[in-house]
Amino acid sequence: MENPDDLTSCVNECVGNKTPSPDTPAVNKDQINYKLIVGKRIKLLRQELDVSQEVLAERCGIYRTYLSRIESGSANPTLLVLVALADSLDVSPAQLLMDL
């Protein structure tokens, strides 16, 4: 049992466990670049609608510079931002994950 006075220990026993579960596939971050896929899809849909980054960003309640970084694949948008983008582009959030 851990010392309750030791502030460096974690009360959540699973946090330090780095052993993957046998029923969970390993994640290879280099396999598919979802940020790039999502960014390209958003840019394509935005251009098809003939909407500027500024207008789309305003509709979603985000900064234009953040949208630019999402479209370039350098920003990792939250789930809420993806849903807002999908709604503003009149597609489902799942469609933003589809490869071109």
C-alpha positions, -999 to 999 in steps of 0.1 A, spaced: 0 0 0 12 35 -9 19 61 17 -10 86 17 13 114 27 35 108 -4 22 134 -29 43 120 -57 24 87 -58 -7 83 -79 -39 71 -64 -50 57 -98 -33 24 -101 -37 21 -139 -18 53 -147 16 38 -145 7 6 -163 23 7 -197 15 -29 -206 -10 -29 -235 -41 -50 -232 -40 -82 -253 -74 -73 -269 -64 -38 -279 -44 -33 -311 -12 -13 -308 -14 23 -322 12 32 -347 12 70 -350 32 69 -382 7 46 -400 -20 71 -409 -18 109 -405 -54 116 -395 -46 153 -389 -35 157 -425 -65 137 -438 -90 158 -418 -72 190 -428 -73 182 -465 -109 171 -464 -120 203 -446 -101 225 -471 -116 207 -500 -151 210 -487 -146 246 -478 -134 254 -513 -163 235 -528 -187 257 -509 -166 287 -520 -162 299 -484 -131 316 -470 -112 304 -440 -124 336 -422 -161 329 -428 -158 292 -418 -138 299 -387 -164 325 -377 -192 300 -382 -174 275 -360 -164 300 -333 -126 294 -338 -98 316 -349 -89 317 -386 -53 309 -378 -64 278 -359 -85 267 -390 -55 273 -412 -34 251 -389 -61 224 -390 -62 225 -428 -24 222 -430 -25 192 -407 -4 209 -380 -32 214 -354 -51 186 -337 -87 198 -335 -109 187 -306 -140 166 -311 -162 196 -305 -143 216 -332 -146 187 -356 -184 185 -350 -187 223 -355 -167 222 -387 -187 192 -400 -220 210 -392 -208 242 -409 -197 222 -440 -230 203 -440 -213 168 -436 -212 143 -409 -181 143 -386 -172 108 -399 -169 122 -435 -141 144 -423 -120 113 -415 -124 98 -450 -92 97 -470 -92 116 -503 
